[in-house]
Amino acid sequence: MRESAYSEFFSAALLAIIEAEQIILDYFHNQNFTIEIKADDSPVTIADKTVESLIKTRLHKAFPNHGFFGEEEGADSKDVEFVWSIDPIDGTKNFIRGLPFFSTELALLHEGKVVLGISNAPLLKSRLSAVLGQSAFANDKQIHVSKVAKLANGYVSHGGIKHFANNNILDNLVTISKTAHAIRGFGDSWSFQQVAQGKLDAMIEARIRLWDVAAHTIIISEAGGSVTNLDSSPVNFDSTKVLATNGLLHQELLDLLC
C-alpha cells in the first residue's frame, strides 16, 4: 500500500484524538470519577472507558473493516489487515493524582507493522505524531532524536523499578545507571516523547503492552531513532519489555540489558 494512502487514516485519527482530549480535560479538572482496580491491579476510571469507546466508535464508523486492540475493551478483529491500537489514558495513575504526565496513545498497524501514530498529552500541550515515510512532528514542528553516540554522555529514563526486579534485570539497570551520564525514572508516555524530541537519549520499560508503545514506535522511528523489544526483535502484539533510543545508543544498551 502506498504510504500516501495512510494520510486518510491519520486525518480520522486526529479528529478522534481532538474530540477525546476535551473529554479527558473535563474529567481531569472536575475530578468527578471513581476508581476501579482491574485484574492486573492497575486503576481505571470512567474517563479511560469513555475515551476508548469514543475513539473506537469514530474509527469504526469511518473504517468498518478495521480491527481494534485497546487497553480497556480488548481485541476486536485483531487479525485483519488494519488494526488500531488504543490506550485512552496512558498514565492513569498520574491522571488520578492530578499530575499532567498522561496521554492518549493511538496507532494504526498495517499487517502487523505500525504505520501511523499520535501521542497526545493535553495538559502538557504536547501532541506528537508520525506517518510512515513522512517524518515525525511535535505540535506540527518536525522533530529529530539526539545525536549522542556514547552512553557515557547519555541521558536515560526508565519505567517502574519493580518491573525490572520482577524480570530479573534490575542489576542491568543499575549497571546502566553507573555508565550513563544521567538516569531518571519516569514511566509512561512522557519519556518516550522526550526521546523523539532529542531531550532524552533512551527510555527503557520492563512492563508494557502494545497499546502503550505502538504510537511511540513510529514516532521515534520517523524522528530517526529505534524502538525494539529487549531481545532486539520488532515491537508486536506480544511485546512486554521495550527499549527506545536515538538509534546510536541502541546496541550498547541492548548489550547491557541482555
C-alpha positions in Angstrom: 0.0 0.0 0.0 1.3 3.5 -0.9 2.4 5.5 2.1 0.3 8.5 1.0 -2.8 6.4 1.4 -2.2 6.4 5.2 -3.0 10.1 5.3 -6.7 9.5 5.2 -6.4 7.3 8.2 -4.3 9.8 10.0 -6.9 12.6 9.5 -9.6 10.5 11.0 -7.4 9.5 13.9 -6.5 13.2 14.6 -10.2 14.2 14.7 -10.9 11.4 17.2 -7.9 12.5 19.4 -9.1 16.1 19.4 -12.6 15.1 20.5 -11.2 12.8 23.1 -8.9 15.5 24.5 -11.9 17.6 25.7 -13.5 14.7 27.5 -10.2 13.9 29.3 -9.7 17.5 30.3 -13.3 17.8 31.7 -12.8 14.8 33.9 -9.3 15.9 35.0 -10.3 19.4 36.0 -13.6 18.3 37.7 -12.2 15.1 39.3 -15.7 13.6 39.0 -14.8 10.0 38.7 -14.5 6.9 40.7 -11.5 4.5 40.6 -11.8 0.8 39.8 -9.0 -1.7 40.1 -8.6 -4.2 37.1 -7.5 -7.8 37.3 -3.9 -6.8 36.6 -4.0 -4.4 39.7 -4.0 -1.3 37.5 -6.5 1.5 38.0 -9.2 2.5 35.5 -11.7 5.4 35.5 -14.8 6.3 33.5 -12.6 8.7 31.6 -10.5 5.8 30.3 -13.5 3.8 29.3 -15.4 6.8 27.7 -12.4 7.9 25.7 -11.6 4.4 24.3 -15.2 3.9 23.4 -15.4 7.3 21.6 -12.2 6.7 19.6 -13.3 3.2 18.6 -16.8 4.3 17.6 -15.4 7.2 15.5 -12.8 5.0 13.7 -15.2 2.0 13.2 -17.7 4.3 11.5 -15.0 5.7 9.2 -13.3 2.3 8.6 -15.8 -0.6 9.3 -13.3 -3.3 8.2 -10.6 -2.3 10.6 -9.9 -4.1 13.9 -9.0 -2.8 17.3 -6.7 -3.6 20.2 -7.4 -1.5 23.2 -6.5 -1.4 26.8 -10.0 -1.2 28.2 -12.1 -3.1 25.6 -9.5 -5.6 24.5 -9.1 -7.1 21.0 -11.8 -6.9 18.3 -10.9 -8.4 14.9 -7.2 -8.2 15.7 -6.2 -10.4 12.8 -7.5 -8.2 9.9 -5.3 -6.1 7.6 -5.6 -2.9 9.6 -5.8 -2.8 13.4 -6.0 0.3 15.6 -4.1 0.2 18.9 -5.7 2.4 21.6 -4.6 3.5 25.0 -7.1 6.1 26.1 -5.1 7.4 29.0 -1.5 6.2 29.3 -0.6 7.2 32.8 -3.9 6.7 34.6 -2.2 6.8 38.0 -0.8 10.2 37.1 -4.2 11.3 35.9 -5.8 10.2 39.1 -3.3 12.0 41.3 -3.6 15.3 39.3 -0.2 15.0 37.6 0.0 16.2 34.0 2.1 13.3 32.7 -0.6 11.3 30.8 -1.6 11.0 27.2 -3.8 9.3 24.7 -1.9 6.8 22.5 -3.4 5.9 19.1 -1.7 3.9 16.4 -2.6 2.0 13.2 -1.0 -1.3 12.3 -1.0 -2.5 8.7 -0.3 -6.2 8.5 1.3 -6.1 11.9 3.5 -3.0 11.3 2.8 0.3 12.8 2.3 2.9 10.1 1.0 5.9 11.9 0.8 7.1 15.5 -0.4 10.0 17.7 0.7 10.6 21.2 -1.3 13.4 22.8 -0.6 14.8 26.2 -3.3 17.5 26.7 -2.1 19.1 30.0 1.4 19.4 28.6 0.1 20.7 25.3 2.3 18.2 23.6 0.9 16.3 20.6 3.5 14.1 18.7 2.6 12.3 15.5 4.1 10.4 12.6 3.0 8.7 9.4 5.3 6.1 7.8 7.8 7.8 5.5 6.6 11.3 6.4 8.8 12.3 9.3 7.7 13.0 12.9 6.2 16.1 14.4 5.5 17.8 17.7 2.7 20.3 17.5 3.3 20.4 13.7 7.0 21.1 14.1 9.4 18.5 12.7 11.4 16.7 15.4 14.5 14.6 15.5 16.2 12.4 18.1 19.5 13.4 19.7 23.0 12.7 18.3 24.5 11.4 21.5 26.7 8.4 20.4 28.0 7.1 23.7 26.1 6.0 26.8 28.7 7.8 29.0 27.2 11.0 27.6 23.6 9.8 27.5 20.5 10.8 29.4 18.4 7.7 30.1 14.9 7.3 31.6 13.2 4.1 32.8 9.8 2.8 33.9 8.9 1.3 37.3 11.8 -0.3 39.2 9.7 -3.2 40.5 9.1 -4.4 36.9 12.8 -4.6 36.3 13.2 -6.6 39.6 10.3 -8.9 38.6 12.1 -9.5 35.2 15.5 -10.1 36.8 17.1 -7.2 35.0 17.3 -4.7 37.9 21.1 -5.3 38.1 21.3 -4.5 34.4 19.6 -1.2 35.0 22.0 -0.4 37.9 24.9 -1.1 35.6 23.4 1.3 33.0 22.9 4.0 35.7 26.6 3.7 36.6 27.6 4.1 32.9 25.2 6.8 31.7 25.8 10.5 32.2 22.4 10.7 33.9 19.4 8.5 34.6 15.9 9.3 35.8 12.8 7.2 36.3 9.5 8.4 34.9 7.5 5.9 33.0 4.6 6.2 30.6 4.5 8.3 27.5 6.3 11.4 28.7 9.7 9.9 28.5 9.1 8.4 25.0 8.0 11.8 23.8 11.3 13.3 25.1 13.3 10.6 23.2 11.5 11.5 20.0 12.4 15.2 20.5 16.0 14.6 21.4 15.7 15.7 25.0 16.3 12.2 26.3 18.5 9.7 24.6 16.8 6.5 25.7 13.8 5.1 27.5 13.6 1.6 29.0 10.3 -0.1 30.0 10.2 -3.5 31.7 6.4 -3.9 31.6 4.3 -2.7 28.7 1.6 -3.7 26.3 1.5 -2.8 22.6 -1.1 0.0 23.2 1.5 1.7 25.5 4.2 2.0 22.8 2.7 1.5 19.4 2.4 5.2 18.6 5.9 5.9 20.0 7.4 3.1 17.8 6.5 5.0 14.6 7.1 8.5 16.0 10.6 7.7 17.3 11.5 5.8 14.2 10.4 8.6 11.9 12.4 11.0 14.1 15.5 8.9 13.4 15.5 6.6 16.4 14.9 3.0 17.2 12.3 1.1 19.3 12.6 -2.7 19.8 11.9 -5.4 22.3 14.8 -6.1 24.6 15.8 -9.1 22.5 16.1 -6.7 19.6 13.0 -8.0 17.8 10.4 -5.6 16.4 7.6 -4.4 18.7 4.5 -6.5 18.2 1.2 -7.6 19.9 3.1 -9.7 22.4 5.7 -7.1 23.4 6.2 -6.7 27.2 9.6 -5.0 27.5 11.0 -2.4 25.2 13.9 -0.1 24.6 13.6 3.2 22.7 16.7 5.2 21.8 18.1 7.7 19.4 19.4 4.7 17.5 23.1 5.5 18.2 22.9 4.1 21.7 20.6 1.2 20.9 23.1 -1.7 20.6 25.1 -0.5 23.6 22.0 -0.5 25.8 20.7 -3.8 24.4 24.0 -5.5 25.3 23.7 -4.2 28.8 20.1 -5.3 29.2 20.6 -8.9 27.9 
